[in-house]
């Protein structure tokens, strides 16, 4: 009898150990996903060297490994959109070759241009500032500027002005020249602001370099420059959608993350470790977890393309849903999961206050993170197209870290993943609470 009881105890104890082990956050898996997606092979998950399509194939394999079910063939939802691709750029100032993404960037809508020896004209920032005194002065300044800079390369010095509207106009001043002949003309704007790269769905007929002001001087000489860009009218991308069945499939919980990033320009890669390899890795960690722990409701995982070009993948899905959006009980969008030492920020927390209060209560009870901060609505990530259609949703991102964003230094080595397990645990408990009918 004692042997039977001992055997029963060992079976139960072993089962408990298995459950504890199964529920543990897979840190190595999480980091492996980030390491893979930020490697040079995926070329910044963008438009050069098939970076985005390679990344999609990698994620499809991970969906299969985690035994997610598919609404379509190979989890794919294909769509197209226009994109201007900056393939390469070079700039040499005062004998120094500048580094793309570090010393300078080019405006994302730039057309191709090369140095053909045009004269240089220095933009008059004092006259520019004074022109805002009246509409007549503004008009006269534009006319005079056109005459002075006609068929010349244009240098826009650092602007010494603190008025926000004047600074914003200056940043967009190159659009004034779009009506002119710009085939061989370079525009060189020096700035004190951080260089933040982005994408554009259109190609302008201007070619603007945005350069750190530390390279500006009275002895400025631009030795050479070049931009090679390509406008793609119908770039083909794909969202990847998989799911696990729940105990009740009448309602759906959705976990999303975008996998695309800025790609590469020349030899400069934008790895996008924080934005958003980390979010994809966290989403896949949940896919792995729920594939082994059946959720209360059907749980859908969506990896979006085209986020950096304007939330295009999410917008396409909302307009072409693979299931009824009205069935979504709640959506959690993960974008920037590469920190956490200062907690997390919850966009839409003020909108869905009941859910936010539940999240903060869980954190207070379990002492996972330093803080759960609240924000109102903001259309700054893939939750937005869903939210605008009435889907209850949070966009959650981690706080802390080194803050590299849309720059080459957003690498795996610059992430702090010490809090990833705690972020996962907090969000898991919250998602399970949503599924338990405690809220909504």
C-alpha positions, 0 to 999 in steps of 0.5 A, spaced: 500 500 500 505 504 501 509 503 495 502 504 491 501 511 495 509 513 493 508 511 486 502 515 485 505 521 489 511 520 484 506 520 478 503 527 481 509 530 482 512 529 476 506 531 472 506 538 476 514 538 474 512 538 467 506 543 467 511 548 471 517 546 466 512 547 460 509 554 462 516 557 463 518 562 458 522 559 453 528 565 453 533 561 448 527 560 443 525 568 444 533 570 443 534 565 437 528 568 433 531 575 434 538 573 433 535 570 426 531 576 424 537 581 425 542 577 421 545 580 415 541 574 411 535 578 412 537 584 410 533 588 415 527 585 413 526 590 407 526 591 400 533 590 398 536 583 397 529 580 398 529 581 406 522 581 407 520 575 403 526 571 406 523 573 413 516 571 411 519 564 409 522 564 416 516 565 420 512 560 416 517 555 418 516 557 425 508 557 424 509 550 422 514 548 427 509 551 433 503 547 429 499 553 428 493 552 423 492 556 417 486 559 414 489 559 407 495 556 404 502 556 408 499 562 412 499 567 407 495 573 405 498 576 399 497 584 397 501 589 394 503 596 395 507 602 392 514 603 395 520 608 393 526 603 395 533 607 397 538 602 394 544 606 395 547 613 397 554 616 398 556 622 400 563 625 401 564 632 405 571 635 406 574 629 404 571 625 409 566 619 406 560 619 411 556 613 414 549 612 412 544 612 417 550 615 422 552 621 419 546 622 414 540 619 411 536 621 405 529 623 404 525 616 403 521 619 397 528 621 393 529 620 386 536 617 383 541 623 382 549 623 381 554 629 381 554 632 375 558 638 377 553 643 378 554 650 382 552 650 389 547 655 393 547 657 400 540 657 402 539 664 406 536 662 413 535 669 416 531 671 410 527 665 410 525 666 418 524 673 416 519 671 411 514 669 416 512 676 418 507 676 412 504 673 406 507 678 401 514 677 404 513 669 404 511 670 397 517 674 395 522 670 399 520 663 395 520 667 388 527 670 390 529 663 392 527 660 386 531 665 382 538 664 386 537 657 386 535 655 379 539 649 376 544 649 382 545 644 388 542 647 394 545 647 401 540 648 407 544 650 413 542 648 420 536 652 422 537 657 428 530 658 430 526 655 436 519 656 433 516 649 431 512 651 425 518 655 422 522 648 424 517 644 421 516 648 414 524 648 414 524 640 414 519 640 408 522 646 404 525 641 399 518 640 397 518 647 394 523 645 389 518 639 386 515 644 381 522 645 378 528 641 374 531 637 379 534 631 375 541 633 376 540 637 383 542 635 390 539 638 396 543 638 402 539 639 409 544 640 415 540 638 422 541 638 429 536 633 430 537 625 431 537 622 424 531 617 423 530 613 417 523 612 414 520 609 408 515 613 402 510 610 398 511 615 393 517 618 389 518 625 388 523 629 383 527 631 388 533 628 392 535 630 399 540 629 403 539 630 411 546 631 414 548 631 421 550 639 423 557 637 426 559 636 418 557 643 417 562 649 417 564 655 413 569 651 409 564 646 407 565 643 401 561 637 398 566 633 394 561 628 391 554 625 392 550 619 389 543 616 390 540 610 387 533 609 388 527 605 385 520 606 385 516 599 385 509 600 383 506 593 386 511 591 391 508 584 393 508 582 401 504 578 405 501 577 412 502 571 415 496 568 419 496 562 424 491 560 430 490 555 435 483 552 437 480 554 443 475 550 448 470 555 445 471 558 438 465 563 438 470 568 440 477 570 438 483 573 441 488 576 437 496 577 438 499 581 433 506 584 431 509 586 424 516 583 422 518 588 416 523 593 417 527 598 413 532 594 410 538 596 407 541 602 404 548 600 400 552 596 405 548 599 411 543 594 414 537 597 419 537 590 423 530 592 427 532 588 433 527 592 438 523 594 432 520 589 431 524 583 431 523 583 439 515 583 438 515 578 433 519 573 437 514 575 443 508 573 439 512 567 437 513 565 444 505 566 445 504 561 439 509 556 442 505 557 449 498 556 446 500 550 442 501 546 448 496 550 453 489 550 449 486 557 450 479 558 452 478 562 446 481 561 439 487 565 439 490 568 432 497 570 431 498 575 425 505 577 423 504 583 419 508 586 413 508 593 410 507 596 417 513 601 416 510 604 410 504 606 413 500 600 417 499 597 410 498 590 412 494 591 418 489 595 414 489 590 408 487 585 413 482 589 416 479 590 409 480 583 407 479 579 414 479 572 414 474 571 420 469 576 422 472 582 426 466 582 430 468 575 433 475 579 436 474 579 444 481 583 444 487 584 440 494 585 443 499 588 438 506 587 440 511 592 437 518 594 441 519 588 446 526 589 447 527 592 454 522 592 460 527 595 466 522 601 466 516 597 465 511 597 459 506 602 456 499 601 454 496 605 448 489 605 448 489 604 456 485 610 457 480 607 452 479 600 455 480 602 462 477 596 465 482 592 461 487 596 463 486 596 470 486 588 470 493 589 467 495 593 472 492 589 478 495 583 475 502 586 475 501 589 482 499 582 485 505 578 481 510 584 482 512 583 475 514 590 472 516 596 475 510 600 472 505 599 467 504 606 464 497 608 461 496 612 454 490 614 450 489 612 443 494 613 438 494 610 431 502 609 431 502 601 430 498 595 427 492 595 432 490 602 429 486 599 423 482 594 428 481 599 433 478 604 428 473 598 426 471 598 433 475 592 435 478 592 443 485 593 442 492 594 446 498 596 443 503 594 448 511 596 448 516 596 453 520 602 456 527 602 457 533 600 453 538 604 449 532 607 445 535 606 438 530 607 433 530 606 425 537 607 425 543 602 424 544 601 432 538 598 433 541 591 434 541 585 438 547 587 442 543 593 444 537 590 447 536 588 454 532 582 454 533 581 462 525 582 463 523 579 457 520 573 461 517 578 466 513 581 460 511 575 457 508 572 464 504 579 465 501 579 458 500 571 459 496 572 465 492 578 462 490 574 456 488 568 460 484 573 464 481 576 458 479 569 456 476 567 463 470 572 462 472 576 468 472 582 463 468 584 457 
